């Protein structure tokens, strides 16, 4: 585990998984195998039935279900400190484990903001006691996310920050951002940006287009995001900085990203399951579950995101898991806070809406689900002998209704609520320990029906 | 039909049924005793989160003329003022077992949310910039009385379309009734994509002579502060409807309240082409018909038809 990931102590797993369909595109495995996990590490892989059953080790018959490298989410809101009524490190990381994740990266827009080494230190200490899967943290770029004063980036890095972001807000001033990019040369750590021009977004609450015109809701135009991607990519190039764009939502942003990468800027980008599968047509319901920032956009935007994710122009999937309490979301659309939860549904939503629809190959999806790790200088989960066990066992045929049995997350504001999805996570191993096990996989049960 | 949230809840025949009933109720309003016992013993709650004169008073009168008990709650001075959520307020009022809740809110979708929290029928009396369906119905009623039918008529809606729920509901209602609608206003106040509602959009009054009906929207002073228009003077020069800009035979409408000298000149307001007073008068009869449609339904009662 990286020295910038933190989790509670957990018992190292010892497990023999028989007859799993192992798919790890990075390693180049796509076949049915037995896999022996000992002392939290992958000890051996072999043809089905070829591995002997060591004494005292639990045996699980996967029955041909899929075993993937576990997922890594570079963008979650765990709400600690200060907003534990929405989520905390224990519930948020439990939701991550239930979604097949072996590591997540928490955002600093908490209360207080993570802009001081002492705040970050306390948060890391909490994670060491509560985190079910390893957590890394981004610290703020500017004090209070106000965009006017740099945080002590070097000291925050020494304390354990993976990088820096004012997520939830853009760094509006190009001059301010430039200073952060220059200072990155001393502090290290990726600079992670929520791209939005506040003057163009105005009071907007949804994508600007025919649906916002119909509903009389103030619109957020696509160019609110894309113009900032273009501006900041130019800054990244000029300062040779390492920059990551969060939650791209618009076709024009994809074009700006492509131009930046072609010009040699050291930039990367993520896209969220909701932007990859849903459009602003859903906002016609005025259901606040469909209110997030950036907003759900048009079908043309969605298709551009999927194509960019497929080609690798967009590097990875991130959920932007943003829990809010029921009473906060049970208000008229304009008054509701922005955000949807996503950890428990990310893989199933993308598998159902993209892979089963023929828009994306399964192997590509599996790779993108953990591609955030390398971008944030975290260990990449690999299914090969000697690696720490970061694995998720998924039943691709299992169909389930989102929210029908509640959520592991403390909050229920999921934009996929009520949808029938295919693909259920049965087991997650994170950093060598069992972090999640579906009730149907009872410890004594060797061969699930 | 249980609720009236949006014009999209109504097809042409439902609109015509409501307007036909409104004709009967208009007759009731002409009687010395302006009451029918249709909703006797039933309660209508008016829940207004925004200032309103016409809509709130006409809903109150409409319910009273149907013999309902009426409770009017305004945000100022109520528990709403004390920070109570919309959901809690609605659930509290629902404890009185109202037959209908009429709600006006500054936020789109409020009426729809309320419908999910109460057993009562819900009438949207304006939700943010989204819809104001009873205004559109009374406008259609007024026009039908003047023109007979709306089929093939050319209706221009002029002014601040961006911030207007009246415009949205009217585009939907009038096109359903067979009219063609053009919206006209400063490009900063015409929402991108408005054509998707089935109307045309233009930035000048150059072709205004094509209109059979000129429907003028209220121009709020704060739009200038928000830089949607540089000045009210420039707005008036380009978009004010005056008697000189109206051609003979064109009808003039406005949902009120009017900013005299801004979107309308005094000579236009007072011209015989103006239907503004008729619109206000239609408000009571049409809202009676809406409450009747939701709460009584079925064929007309003897007492009303008589």
Interface residues (C-beta under 8 A of the other chain):
Chain A: X208 X209 X210 X211 X212 X213 X214 X215 X216 X217 X219 X221 X286 X327 X330 X331 X332 X333 X334 X335
Chain B: X85 X86 X87 X105 X107 X108 X109 X110 X112 X113 X127 X128 X129 X130 X131 X163 X164 X165 X168 X191 X192 X193 X194 X195 X196 X197
